[in-house]
Amino acid sequence: MPPDRVSATYPQVIPRPEHWEEAPPPPWTSLEASKRQGLRLDDVIANLQARHGSAVPSEVTPLDDAEEVADGDDELGFVRSSAVLVALFEESGETRVILTRRANHLRTHRGQVSFPGGGIDAGEQPVDAALREADEEVGLDPSLVEVASSLAPIATFAAGAWIQPVVGILARRPSLEAAPSEVDRVFDVALADLLVDGAAHRELWYRSPGPGQPEVGFELWFFEVAGEMVWGATGHLLVDLVTAALELEMPSLGHRGGREKRTATE
């Protein structure tokens, strides 16, 4: 469902640029519904490790090797490294992932859905930062997390950050509590819920990364799930997660940072 058709009860702002177009449907729509359910954690992790390995990089990948994701602003000024925790557990035969909704009073990305995570401190590695931030934001005890893999790193515009996703396994549903200084809601969704028809929406956005630079195309993913609209960096990482789980190729429209804009009629 396009973002402008979503009724939100919180002040999330999705600033769709003037030039955008509908993109093809998600690759998993070609699968039978039965193939998009019953995603067991062991299988998900095995497929993630086949794509991304079992080790997490000790530092965030440089920008040239990271996917660029538009997430709200036009400024391109990467200034820090961050890490997020993609925490997975199994319940009733389905793999579930933990998400948060950022507090409304934060300076950036207020009301947006994200993974627990934040900036990497000096001398800290991505795994340690992701576990620390998850503890601070939702009270997830680091000792309960078995680090199992990673997702491909990305770079975002508005946050001005390189982000390393860390994939962790939980033995069971954890007891979590949102830290009100950073998080308004902590919740979880089954990967199967992301894969039902109509849950995902895909667009191509055209925007300029800076003054005097040509417009470029960015593929944006939106998931309407658990009463939330998930998009931007988190939406992109969820696509990496579910396509790896289903042993599908990460979809690409061939429009990436540094390539000149096509017209909408092409």
Backbone as CSV, one residue per row, in Angstrom:
resi,resn,N_x,N_y,N_z,CA_x,CA_y,CA_z,C_x,C_y,C_z
1,MET,0.855,-1.196,0.000,0.000,0.000,0.000,0.888,1.242,0.000
2,PRO,0.679,2.172,-0.931,1.505,3.384,-0.968,1.427,4.153,0.335
3,PRO,2.513,4.831,0.734,2.553,5.530,2.009,1.477,6.584,2.188
4,ASP,1.033,7.227,1.100,0.051,8.286,1.267,-1.356,7.736,1.519
5,ARG,-1.512,6.418,1.512,-2.800,5.811,1.815,-2.831,5.229,3.225
6,VAL,-1.760,5.381,3.945,-1.678,4.816,5.283,-2.146,5.828,6.315
7,SER,-3.000,5.418,7.212,-3.462,6.273,8.303,-2.608,5.999,9.522
8,ALA,-1.754,6.936,9.898,-0.852,6.756,11.033,-1.348,7.573,12.217
9,THR,-1.181,7.022,13.403,-1.591,7.718,14.617,-0.390,8.326,15.319
10,TYR,0.748,8.390,14.658,1.959,8.953,15.227,2.618,9.791,14.134
11,PRO,3.441,10.757,14.501,3.915,11.744,13.513,5.117,11.279,12.683
12,GLN,4.988,10.133,12.063,6.028,9.722,11.124,5.854,10.504,9.824
13,VAL,6.934,11.046,9.310,6.889,11.806,8.073,7.605,11.010,6.989
14,ILE,6.901,10.743,5.901,7.502,10.046,4.768,7.527,11.028,3.603
15,PRO,8.633,11.728,3.415,8.698,12.817,2.433,8.971,12.315,1.022
16,ARG,7.980,11.727,0.414,8.156,11.226,-0.949,8.533,12.384,-1.876
17,PRO,9.586,12.227,-2.669,9.999,13.310,-3.572,9.000,13.502,-4.708
18,GLU,9.200,14.579,-5.437,8.273,14.892,-6.528,8.301,13.817,-7.606
19,HIS,9.475,13.291,-7.899,9.619,12.311,-8.971,9.765,10.910,-8.379
20,TRP,8.807,10.051,-8.648,8.849,8.678,-8.181,7.976,7.836,-9.094
21,GLU,8.117,6.551,-9.013,7.301,5.661,-9.823,7.100,4.326,-9.119
22,GLU,6.015,3.659,-9.455,5.771,2.318,-8.930,6.839,1.380,-9.474
23,ALA,7.256,0.438,-8.650,8.243,-0.548,-9.065,7.578,-1.918,-9.137
24,PRO,8.241,-2.904,-9.742,7.655,-4.247,-9.836,7.360,-4.827,-8.463
25,PRO,6.503,-5.822,-8.403,6.153,-6.434,-7.116,7.330,-7.194,-6.525
26,PRO,7.275,-7.499,-5.231,8.371,-8.235,-4.593,8.586,-9.597,-5.238
27,PRO,9.801,-10.109,-5.190,10.094,-11.387,-5.852,9.370,-12.571,-5.232
28,TRP,9.001,-12.463,-3.944,8.360,-13.605,-3.298,6.903,-13.771,-3.703
29,THR,6.327,-12.809,-4.431,4.930,-12.954,-4.851,4.773,-14.096,-5.849
30,SER,5.869,-14.529,-6.459,5.797,-15.652,-7.397,5.752,-16.998,-6.680
31,LEU,6.018,-17.001,-5.386,6.002,-18.238,-4.618,4.591,-18.562,-4.146
32,GLU,4.296,-19.837,-4.029,3.030,-20.241,-3.439,2.965,-19.755,-1.995
33,ALA,1.756,-19.478,-1.524,1.588,-18.966,-0.161,2.202,-19.912,0.859
34,SER,2.125,-21.215,0.602,2.665,-22.193,1.551,4.176,-22.076,1.684
35,LYS,4.852,-21.573,0.653,6.309,-21.422,0.687,6.732,-20.191,1.473
36,ARG,5.773,-19.310,1.781,6.071,-18.083,2.517,5.691,-18.200,3.991
37,GLN,5.364,-19.390,4.411,4.994,-19.642,5.796,5.860,-20.762,6.363
38,GLY,5.807,-20.920,7.677,6.568,-21.991,8.301,8.068,-21.816,8.154
39,LEU,8.534,-20.568,8.279,9.970,-20.274,8.140,10.646,-20.546,9.486
40,ARG,11.246,-21.718,9.606,11.863,-22.129,10.861,13.204,-21.431,11.047
41,LEU,13.539,-21.145,12.283,14.723,-20.345,12.577,16.006,-21.019,12.089
42,ASP,16.122,-22.316,12.282,17.336,-23.003,11.831,17.542,-22.842,10.331
43,ASP,16.454,-22.949,9.572,16.558,-22.797,8.120,16.890,-21.362,7.740
44,VAL,16.254,-20.411,8.418,16.525,-18.999,8.133,18.001,-18.679,8.373
45,ILE,18.533,-19.126,9.500,19.930,-18.845,9.818,20.866,-19.521,8.826
46,ALA,20.572,-20.762,8.463,21.417,-21.465,7.494,21.463,-20.712,6.165
47,ASN,20.321,-20.209,5.731,20.278,-19.474,4.465,20.957,-18.112,4.580
48,LEU,20.815,-17.455,5.746,21.522,-16.191,5.959,23.034,-16.402,5.928
49,GLN,23.496,-17.449,6.573,24.932,-17.721,6.599,25.450,-18.086,5.214
50,ALA,24.606,-18.730,4.399,25.012,-19.051,3.036,25.210,-17.782,2.215
51,ARG,24.411,-16.743,2.509,24.533,-15.490,1.765,25.596,-14.575,2.356
52,HIS,25.600,-14.424,3.683,26.432,-13.407,4.320,27.531,-13.964,5.228
53,GLY,27.581,-15.272,5.401,28.583,-15.852,6.281,28.137,-15.831,7.733
54,SER,28.946,-16.446,8.591,28.597,-16.525,10.013,29.324,-15.486,10.853
55,ALA,30.295,-14.814,10.271,31.061,-13.812,11.008,30.571,-12.412,10.673
56,VAL,30.605,-11.537,11.666,30.239,-10.133,11.466,31.518,-9.334,11.249
57,PRO,31.560,-8.464,10.241,32.776,-7.653,10.027,33.159,-6.882,11.285
58,SER,34.462,-6.756,11.506,34.946,-6.059,12.702,34.858,-4.550,12.565
59,GLU,34.595,-4.064,11.353,34.373,-2.644,11.132,33.375,-2.477,10.009
60,VAL,32.738,-1.328,9.961,31.716,-1.086,8.954,32.352,-0.943,7.588
61,THR,31.746,-1.599,6.605,32.266,-1.570,5.243,32.318,-0.144,4.708
62,PRO,33.394,0.241,4.015,33.462,1.591,3.432,32.300,1.860,2.482
63,LEU,32.022,3.130,2.267,30.859,3.552,1.492,30.812,2.930,0.109
64,ASP,31.947,2.790,-0.562,31.935,2.277,-1.923,31.369,0.872,-2.004
65,ASP,31.389,0.126,-0.896,30.903,-1.246,-0.893,29.563,-1.401,-0.197
66,ALA,28.957,-0.293,0.219,27.699,-0.358,0.953,26.554,0.140,0.083
67,GLU,25.390,-0.453,0.256,24.193,0.004,-0.442,23.756,1.355,0.108
68,GLU,23.412,2.295,-0.785,22.924,3.595,-0.359,21.401,3.577,-0.310
69,VAL,20.833,4.098,0.775,19.385,4.074,0.972,18.907,5.476,1.303
70,ALA,17.954,5.976,0.534,17.330,7.262,0.862,16.400,7.063,2.036
71,ASP,16.456,7.988,3.005,15.622,7.804,4.190,15.079,9.116,4.736
72,GLY,14.925,10.115,3.876,14.199,11.288,4.331,14.757,12.622,3.932
73,ASP,16.071,12.820,3.953,16.663,14.112,3.669,17.526,14.016,2.416
74,ASP,17.859,15.181,1.852,18.659,15.219,0.632,20.139,15.383,0.892
75,GLU,20.526,15.715,2.097,21.932,15.971,2.370,22.719,14.671,2.403
76,LEU,23.911,14.706,1.831,24.797,13.555,1.830,26.035,13.935,2.619
77,GLY,26.108,13.525,3.856,27.235,13.895,4.691,27.502,12.812,5.714
78,PHE,28.102,11.715,5.279,28.295,10.582,6.158,29.326,10.922,7.223
79,VAL,28.927,10.787,8.478,29.780,11.270,9.556,30.053,10.226,10.625
80,ARG,29.326,9.114,10.664,29.540,8.176,11.745,29.193,6.761,11.322
81,SER,29.655,5.811,12.101,29.349,4.406,11.876,28.354,3.941,12.930
82,SER,27.424,3.107,12.522,26.391,2.604,13.412,26.238,1.100,13.232
83,ALA,25.564,0.490,14.198,25.247,-0.932,14.120,23.844,-1.147,14.627
84,VAL,23.136,-2.111,14.042,21.800,-2.463,14.505,21.752,-3.957,14.754
85,LEU,20.854,-4.361,15.662,20.695,-5.774,15.980,19.407,-6.300,15.356
86,VAL,19.555,-7.291,14.482,18.427,-7.992,13.886,18.234,-9.257,14.725
87,ALA,17.404,-9.154,15.764,17.238,-10.236,16.737,16.085,-11.139,16.314
88,LEU,16.379,-12.434,16.161,15.409,-13.403,15.674,15.123,-14.458,16.732
89,PHE,13.875,-14.884,16.792,13.513,-16.032,17.624,12.369,-16.763,16.944
90,GLU,12.126,-17.997,17.373,11.065,-18.803,16.768,9.925,-18.997,17.752
91,GLU,8.715,-18.908,17.226,7.520,-19.121,18.038,6.433,-19.707,17.145
92,SER,5.827,-20.800,17.571,4.760,-21.467,16.807,5.201,-21.784,15.382
93,GLY,6.463,-22.188,15.252,6.957,-22.604,13.948,7.295,-21.486,12.989
94,GLU,7.313,-20.239,13.456,7.628,-19.095,12.592,8.760,-18.274,13.197
95,THR,9.692,-17.856,12.364,10.754,-16.952,12.795,10.197,-15.551,12.927
96,ARG,10.519,-14.900,14.029,10.050,-13.551,14.309,11.245,-12.627,14.505
97,VAL,11.051,-11.344,14.197,12.121,-10.358,14.308,11.647,-9.196,15.175
98,ILE,12.537,-8.671,16.005,12.215,-7.590,16.939,12.440,-6.232,16.271
99,LEU,11.457,-5.355,16.412,11.518,-4.007,15.863,11.126,-3.000,16.933
100,THR,11.458,-1.754,16.703,11.063,-0.686,17.611,10.471,0.470,16.814
101,ARG,9.660,1.286,17.491,9.252,2.566,16.923,9.954,3.663,17.708
102,ARG,10.709,4.490,17.012,11.487,5.527,17.664,10.585,6.556,18.331
103,ALA,11.072,7.112,19.442,10.286,8.066,20.228,9.949,9.313,19.408
104,ASN,8.810,9.895,19.687,8.343,11.070,18.939,9.163,12.326,19.206
105,HIS,9.872,12.362,20.322,10.601,13.584,20.658,12.033,13.595,20.136
106,LEU,12.468,12.531,19.468,13.840,12.494,18.966,14.033,13.506,17.840
107,ARG,15.282,13.913,17.660,15.586,14.955,16.673,15.398,14.459,15.249
108,THR,15.769,13.203,14.970,15.661,12.661,13.620,14.864,11.360,13.641
109,HIS,14.222,11.068,12.528,13.496,9.809,12.337,12.462,9.564,13.425
110,ARG,11.865,10.614,13.943,10.866,10.439,14.995,9.680,9.627,14.476
111,GLY,9.230,8.691,15.287,8.080,7.883,14.924,8.353,6.803,13.901
112,GLN,9.593,6.641,13.455,9.891,5.645,12.444,10.256,4.307,13.078
113,VAL,9.981,3.251,12.345,10.300,1.902,12.811,11.745,1.586,12.465
114,SER,12.442,0.978,13.416,13.846,0.633,13.203,14.190,-0.620,13.991
115,PHE,15.365,-1.142,13.744,15.934,-2.173,14.598,16.596,-1.489,15.784
116,PRO,16.707,-2.161,16.920,17.509,-1.588,18.006,18.937,-1.344,17.512
117,GLY,19.483,-0.189,17.827,20.837,0.090,17.370,21.185,1.554,17.510
118,GLY,22.419,1.878,17.139,22.883,3.256,17.234,24.345,3.360,16.897
119,GLY,24.939,4.486,17.253,26.321,4.777,16.904,27.323,3.852,17.583
120,ILE,28.414,3.596,16.862,29.510,2.785,17.390,30.489,3.709,18.099
121,ASP,30.738,3.459,19.362,31.674,4.276,20.131,33.113,4.020,19.688
122,ALA,33.983,4.955,20.005,35.402,4.819,19.673,35.959,3.526,20.273
123,GLY,36.625,2.742,19.457,37.223,1.496,19.918,36.257,0.335,20.029
124,GLU,34.985,0.552,19.679,33.957,-0.477,19.804,33.741,-1.159,18.458
125,GLN,33.457,-2.446,18.485,33.159,-3.172,17.263,31.650,-3.220,17.038
126,PRO,31.216,-3.446,15.780,29.783,-3.432,15.481,28.954,-4.381,16.340
127,VAL,29.457,-5.586,16.594,28.701,-6.537,17.414,28.465,-5.966,18.808
128,ASP,29.508,-5.432,19.416,29.377,-4.887,20.766,28.433,-3.694,20.795
129,ALA,28.494,-2.852,19.765,27.612,-1.688,19.707,26.156,-2.111,19.554
130,ALA,25.899,-3.081,18.675,24.526,-3.535,18.463,23.937,-4.140,19.740
131,LEU,24.721,-4.936,20.446,24.242,-5.553,21.688,24.039,-4.507,22.778
132,ARG,24.950,-3.554,22.865,24.833,-2.496,23.873,23.585,-1.652,23.629
133,GLU,23.386,-1.258,22.390,22.232,-0.416,22.064,20.918,-1.158,22.291
134,ALA,20.866,-2.445,21.974,19.647,-3.213,22.208,19.341,-3.299,23.702
135,ASP,20.380,-3.424,24.515,20.203,-3.431,25.966,19.671,-2.085,26.437
136,GLU,20.252,-0.992,25.930,19.852,0.341,26.354,18.447,0.697,25.887
137,GLU,18.082,0.293,24.678,16.811,0.729,24.090,15.623,-0.128,24.501
138,VAL,15.831,-1.455,24.604,14.684,-2.329,24.884,14.954,-3.314,26.018
139,GLY,16.091,-3.195,26.692,16.385,-4.061,27.817,16.691,-5.492,27.440
140,LEU,17.250,-5.720,26.246,17.610,-7.067,25.816,18.984,-7.425,26.380
141,ASP,19.021,-8.406,27.266,20.255,-8.846,27.906,21.203,-9.409,26.842
142,PRO,22.400,-8.835,26.673,23.327,-9.325,25.650,23.677,-10.800,25.796
143,SER,23.634,-11.323,27.040,23.985,-12.727,27.255,22.963,-13.675,26.639
144,LEU,21.770,-13.166,26.294,20.727,-13.994,25.691,20.868,-14.100,24.176
145,VAL,21.776,-13.327,23.607,21.892,-13.233,22.151,23.084,-14.044,21.660
146,GLU,22.820,-14.942,20.725,23.884,-15.675,20.036,24.069,-15.030,18.659
147,VAL,25.187,-14.373,18.459,25.449,-13.730,17.166,25.699,-14.810,16.121
148,ALA,24.940,-14.764,15.026,24.964,-15.853,14.066,25.359,-15.431,12.654
149,SER,25.141,-14.165,12.290,25.416,-13.736,10.923,25.282,-12.223,10.855
150,SER,25.170,-11.713,9.655,24.986,-10.276,9.439,24.159,-10.091,8.178
151,LEU,23.766,-8.859,7.928,23.188,-8.485,6.648,24.177,-7.549,5.955
152,ALA,23.925,-7.265,4.686,24.822,-6.377,3.956,24.761,-4.972,4.548
153,PRO,25.904,-4.313,4.740,25.909,-2.950,5.285,25.265,-1.970,4.319
154,ILE,24.709,-0.893,4.881,24.091,0.139,4.056,24.551,1.508,4.529
155,ALA,24.354,2.506,3.676,24.640,3.893,4.021,23.361,4.691,3.825
156,THR,23.014,5.537,4.794,21.778,6.311,4.705,22.075,7.793,4.584
157,PHE,21.144,8.505,3.941,21.298,9.944,3.776,20.994,10.703,5.061
158,ALA,19.742,10.615,5.527,19.302,11.480,6.617,20.077,11.237,7.899
159,ALA,20.345,9.958,8.197,21.072,9.656,9.426,22.557,9.947,9.282
160,GLY,23.030,10.077,8.053,24.443,10.348,7.832,25.323,9.259,8.402
161,ALA,24.995,7.992,8.129,25.702,6.911,8.804,25.927,5.730,7.870
162,TRP,27.007,5.015,8.125,27.193,3.670,7.602,26.663,2.724,8.660
163,ILE,25.857,1.765,8.260,25.207,0.879,9.225,25.593,-0.566,8.967
164,GLN,26.064,-1.245,10.011,26.343,-2.675,9.931,25.254,-3.436,10.694
165,PRO,24.427,-4.229,9.995,23.418,-5.035,10.686,24.045,-6.317,11.243
166,VAL,23.731,-6.624,12.489,24.206,-7.824,13.167,23.006,-8.728,13.419
167,VAL,23.072,-9.979,12.982,21.976,-10.922,13.174,22.250,-11.768,14.407
168,GLY,21.298,-11.758,15.348,21.429,-12.535,16.566,20.253,-13.464,16.778
169,ILE,20.495,-14.582,17.472,19.461,-15.577,17.746,19.105,-15.532,19.227
170,LEU,17.809,-15.630,19.501,17.313,-15.757,20.867,16.670,-17.131,21.024
171,ALA,16.872,-17.763,22.163,16.330,-19.099,22.390,14.815,-19.092,22.509
172,ARG,14.254,-17.979,22.923,12.810,-17.865,23.113,12.417,-16.390,23.086
173,ARG,11.128,-16.129,23.143,10.649,-14.747,23.199,11.223,-14.065,24.434
174,PRO,11.858,-12.916,24.262,12.433,-12.224,25.420,11.424,-11.306,26.093
175,SER,11.704,-10.961,27.324,10.929,-9.944,28.028,11.615,-8.609,27.804
176,LEU,10.921,-7.704,27.116,11.530,-6.440,26.711,10.707,-5.268,27.227
177,GLU,11.384,-4.139,27.401,10.713,-2.911,27.821,11.367,-1.729,27.126
178,ALA,10.560,-0.929,26.446,11.077,0.210,25.706,11.600,1.286,26.647
179,ALA,12.779,1.804,26.358,13.319,2.944,27.101,12.660,4.205,26.560
180,PRO,11.856,4.905,27.354,11.080,6.031,26.829,11.921,7.171,26.278
181,SER,13.173,7.244,26.680,14.026,8.305,26.146,14.342,8.093,24.669
182,GLU,14.182,6.848,24.184,14.549,6.546,22.806,13.461,5.824,22.019
183,VAL,12.612,5.066,22.702,11.701,4.153,22.016,10.284,4.315,22.555
184,ASP,9.304,4.450,21.643,7.901,4.512,22.035,7.249,3.133,22.061
185,ARG,7.752,2.227,21.243,7.143,0.903,21.162,8.187,-0.126,20.775
186,VAL,8.161,-1.289,21.418,8.963,-2.430,20.989,7.988,-3.553,20.668
187,PHE,8.171,-4.190,19.532,7.244,-5.228,19.084,7.997,-6.213,18.210
188,ASP,7.331,-7.268,17.800,7.964,-8.234,16.902,6.949,-8.682,15.871
189,VAL,7.447,-9.124,14.732,6.591,-9.620,13.657,7.188,-10.907,13.114
190,ALA,6.337,-11.781,12.622,6.798,-12.986,11.945,7.271,-12.622,10.545
191,LEU,8.332,-13.272,10.088,8.765,-13.031,8.714,7.630,-13.349,7.743
192,ALA,6.817,-14.334,8.079,5.691,-14.687,7.215,4.719,-13.529,7.057
193,ASP,4.580,-12.683,8.092,3.674,-11.537,8.008,4.170,-10.497,7.014
194,LEU,5.482,-10.459,6.794,6.046,-9.524,5.827,5.835,-9.994,4.393
195,LEU,5.503,-11.270,4.242,5.480,-11.891,2.922,4.084,-12.111,2.362
196,VAL,3.055,-11.784,3.152,1.696,-11.967,2.640,1.423,-10.933,1.553
197,ASP,0.560,-11.274,0.632,0.223,-10.354,-0.454,-0.332,-9.053,0.111
198,GLY,0.183,-7.936,-0.373,-0.283,-6.625,0.052,0.483,-6.024,1.203
199,ALA,1.348,-6.808,1.876,2.095,-6.259,3.012,3.237,-5.369,2.554
200,ALA,3.810,-5.663,1.404,4.973,-4.914,0.915,4.610,-4.074,-0.294
201,HIS,5.226,-2.924,-0.376,5.031,-2.007,-1.498,6.409,-1.492,-1.897
202,ARG,6.655,-1.355,-3.198,7.980,-1.038,-3.715,7.900,0.164,-4.645
203,GLU,8.783,1.144,-4.424,8.804,2.343,-5.252,10.239,2.679,-5.652
204,LEU,10.356,3.432,-6.718,11.640,3.993,-7.126,11.558,5.499,-6.957
205,TRP,12.436,6.046,-6.121,12.473,7.481,-5.855,13.651,8.098,-6.590
206,TYR,13.425,9.291,-7.169,14.500,10.042,-7.810,14.780,11.290,-6.984
207,ARG,16.027,11.488,-6.638,16.374,12.654,-5.836,17.835,13.022,-6.073
208,SER,18.200,14.242,-5.679,19.568,14.706,-5.818,20.289,14.558,-4.488
209,PRO,21.474,13.936,-4.466,22.200,13.777,-3.201,22.906,15.034,-2.729
210,GLY,22.955,16.082,-3.561,23.624,17.299,-3.135,23.601,18.348,-4.230
211,PRO,23.895,19.610,-3.894,23.878,20.688,-4.882,24.812,20.397,-6.045
212,GLY,24.305,20.595,-7.245,25.124,20.434,-8.429,25.352,18.999,-8.852
213,GLN,24.757,18.041,-8.149,24.943,16.641,-8.505,23.704,16.122,-9.227
214,PRO,23.889,15.165,-10.159,22.731,14.659,-10.915,21.800,13.857,-10.027
215,GLU,20.519,13.879,-10.393,19.561,13.070,-9.655,19.859,11.590,-9.883
216,VAL,19.609,10.804,-8.858,19.832,9.370,-8.950,18.596,8.633,-8.447
217,GLY,18.479,7.362,-8.820,17.331,6.577,-8.419,17.631,5.717,-7.209
218,PHE,16.656,5.639,-6.295,16.781,4.798,-5.109,15.547,3.927,-4.984
219,GLU,15.789,2.657,-4.758,14.693,1.723,-4.575,14.255,1.755,-3.116
220,LEU,12.982,2.025,-2.884,12.433,2.120,-1.529,11.411,1.021,-1.310
221,TRP,11.521,0.379,-0.133,10.584,-0.672,0.255,9.759,-0.213,1.444
222,PHE,8.473,-0.530,1.397,7.555,-0.222,2.487,6.851,-1.514,2.908
223,PHE,6.777,-1.732,4.200,6.013,-2.862,4.737,4.957,-2.312,5.686
224,GLU,3.706,-2.667,5.448,2.645,-2.297,6.371,2.353,-3.526,7.225
225,VAL,2.762,-3.485,8.486,2.669,-4.656,9.340,2.561,-4.218,10.795
226,ALA,1.809,-4.968,11.591,1.668,-4.711,13.034,1.230,-3.278,13.324
227,GLY,0.410,-2.708,12.450,-0.081,-1.361,12.650,0.952,-0.282,12.371
228,GLU,2.045,-0.619,11.726,3.131,0.324,11.449,3.444,0.351,9.960
229,MET,4.033,1.457,9.503,4.607,1.530,8.171,6.122,1.507,8.324
230,VAL,6.741,0.470,7.795,8.195,0.305,7.873,8.779,0.660,6.516
231,TRP,9.817,1.488,6.491,10.390,1.904,5.212,11.852,2.278,5.417
232,GLY,12.449,2.955,4.411,13.824,3.434,4.518,14.824,2.309,4.750
233,ALA,15.803,2.575,5.616,16.857,1.606,5.870,16.302,0.311,6.437
234,THR,15.324,0.414,7.340,14.768,-0.790,7.951,14.035,-1.634,6.919
235,GLY,13.272,-0.997,6.050,12.596,-1.731,4.986,13.575,-2.449,4.093
236,HIS,14.669,-1.773,3.746,15.691,-2.375,2.890,16.314,-3.596,3.564
237,LEU,16.635,-3.478,4.837,17.251,-4.598,5.547,16.280,-5.767,5.689
238,LEU,14.991,-5.483,5.860,14.020,-6.570,5.927,13.942,-7.328,4.603
239,VAL,14.103,-6.632,3.494,14.116,-7.306,2.198,15.332,-8.229,2.100
240,ASP,16.488,-7.748,2.545,17.686,-8.593,2.578,17.419,-9.834,3.425
241,LEU,16.795,-9.633,4.584,16.528,-10.735,5.503,15.583,-11.770,4.894
242,VAL,14.452,-11.321,4.364,13.458,-12.293,3.896,13.868,-12.950,2.581
243,THR,14.564,-12.231,1.707,15.002,-12.879,0.475,16.075,-13.918,0.765
244,ALA,16.963,-13.631,1.713,17.945,-14.645,2.108,17.243,-15.854,2.717
245,ALA,16.241,-15.608,3.565,15.509,-16.703,4.202,14.832,-17.596,3.176
246,LEU,14.369,-16.997,2.079,13.659,-17.739,1.037,14.581,-18.211,-0.077
247,GLU,15.878,-17.937,0.053,16.876,-18.290,-0.973,16.541,-17.636,-2.312
248,LEU,16.112,-16.375,-2.235,15.854,-15.569,-3.421,16.955,-14.535,-3.580
249,GLU,17.173,-14.075,-4.792,18.141,-13.011,-5.032,17.622,-11.708,-4.440
250,MET,18.540,-10.905,-3.891,18.175,-9.571,-3.452,17.754,-8.766,-4.679
251,PRO,16.518,-8.274,-4.741,16.044,-7.600,-5.951,16.749,-6.282,-6.195
252,SER,16.901,-5.961,-7.452,17.525,-4.699,-7.837,16.902,-4.222,-9.127
253,LEU,16.677,-2.914,-9.205,16.170,-2.315,-10.436,17.290,-1.724,-11.276
254,GLY,18.522,-1.846,-10.795,19.639,-1.302,-11.535,19.839,0.176,-11.368
255,HIS,19.138,0.807,-10.397,19.267,2.243,-10.149,19.982,2.421,-8.820
256,ARG,21.182,2.935,-8.841,21.952,3.059,-7.623,22.619,4.428,-7.583
257,GLY,23.136,4.784,-6.450,23.802,6.061,-6.301,24.874,6.262,-7.355
258,GLY,24.907,7.473,-7.953,25.911,7.775,-8.954,25.416,7.583,-10.374
259,ARG,24.249,6.994,-10.549,23.702,6.826,-11.888,22.685,7.929,-12.152
260,GLU,22.705,8.464,-13.358,21.827,9.576,-13.656,20.375,9.125,-13.711
261,LYS,19.505,10.062,-13.429,18.069,9.811,-13.381,17.501,9.485,-14.758
262,ARG,16.621,8.476,-14.812,15.792,8.264,-15.990,14.550,9.128,-15.858
263,THR,13.933,9.438,-16.955,12.643,10.105,-16.854,11.590,9.083,-16.485
264,ALA,10.499,9.530,-15.864,9.462,8.617,-15.401,8.777,7.889,-16.550
265,THR,8.925,8.389,-17.783,8.253,7.766,-18.910,9.115,6.734,-19.611
266,GLU,10.368,6.610,-19.221,11.230,5.657,-19.868,10.876,4.228,-19.500
